[in-house]
């Protein structure tokens, strides 16, 4: 051993134990901090989740509750409050009108448990929500729109215990998992550091003590097993090199000096590249400033183009209305002027006692024809104005009730029987016989009346026979209504414009071009659904309407 003695290192002072203590302390501290941070974040998320869930539930009841309070319907109000108790955290609900009178009220019991006191301390025993209810009555006339007014409020009390106990359970899992993780980490690190640090160091210490100082070149330190490429191998290799010769060490020193010079050259080149990079970066920043300015100019130009497009569309709509109304009004004015001239002429002859029976009969025939012409054109003008009102004014139909859809469509066919009687087309209604909707039946009347009249006008000639099919299908997620005829179909260039206002291929035969646009507005705006048209030349036309399942009344 060369006469050297070494002091035995206690387990407490070994590097492995020191590494374990430091690492476990750091890991434990970070684990506790992260666990507390996770619990704190989960706490705020749970509170936000409770508020968000309750507000979503109340948002669903906003419109139905407003309608129930406005109409004073206690049955519907009580049904709404009973349905909201599907969310078990709600323990009390009141529906109050604007005079403070209670229209409906529902109350449940609070959930209890061993940790109720703790959840009440963290979240509070219960939370109170108050939602004002507003309703817009139907307009009394076209020019006098009704205003939105407050009709009452919805008061809700929510029990925080279900959210609180879920939060406590998650927090307990987080803390227990963190403690177990740190304990396992301590054991693993203790074994790891002892195997990879303490044992190799003790082996290296023994080999160094075995070296003969007088003949160091005769001894070589062996490499530890499984440690051929780590720090211990480098230490052994360096020690063996020192034992060989000073000259070899000096040679390596010269090589290191040369390597240092080479690295200095690389550093100088790198600094030069950094200078070029900064210059390029400055150029990029200047380019970004210029691009930002161009982007602002582009946004300004885009806004101007959008405004121009809106004005062009409005001008086209007004021009279409003016053109459609001008023709029947012109005919009416001409007929009225003719009737007035004939009346003045007849009056003069009557005053001069020159009126003959034949002249009176002729005048009556002309008056009857002129008045009929005036009346028919005024009716056409009135129809155009009413259609334009439906296009220009937001669809706001409030006459809602429960009705069987298939039975109501059959009633529509009865009302259209005079139109269908003059054609050779047969209309068939298929599908669900028991589908009950709570909606505005007038909207469905407008939709399918326009479909059938469009088919009679565009799809078939006067002597053509045809088959029109209406199918009703109720699925779990939506309501699908299909209208199909086997008529002439449409050209591809007309299919894209089918829902545009004032687009018609039968303008000389009474078509206004507003019917399908009205149908589109009713489906998408009033009924909150979607509509699409499928058609090919000589292959018929099909309309598919998808409506939300919320219109359906549970059977």
Secondary structure, 3 states (H helix, E strand, C coil): CCCCCCCCCCHHHCHHHHHHHHHHHHHHHHHHHHHHHHHHHHHHHHHHHHHHHHHHHHHHHHHHHHHHHHHCCHHHHHHHHHHHCCCCCEEEEEEEECCCCEEEEEECCCCCCCCHHHHHHHHCCEEEEEEEEEEECCCCCCCCCCCEEEEEEEEEEEECHHHHHHHHHHHHHHHHHHHHHHHHHHHHHHHHHHHHHHHHHHHHHHHHHCCCCCCHHHCCCCCCCCCCCCHHHHHHHHHHHHHHCHHHHHHHHHHHHHHHHHHHHHHHHHHHHHHHHHHHHHHHHHHHHHHHHHHHHHHHHHHHHHHHHHHHHHHHHHHHHHHHHHHHHHHHHHHHHHHHHHHHHHHHHHHCCCCCHHHHHHHHHHHHHHHHHHHHHHHHHHHHHHHHHHHHCCCCCCCCEEEEHHHHHHHHHHHCHHHHHCCEEEEEEEECCCCEEEECHHHHHHHHHHHHHHHHHHHCCCCCEEEEEEEEEECCCEEEEEEEECCCCCCHHHHCCCCCCCCCCCHHHCCCCCHHHHHHHHHHHHCCCEEEEEECCCCCEEEEEEEEHHHECCC
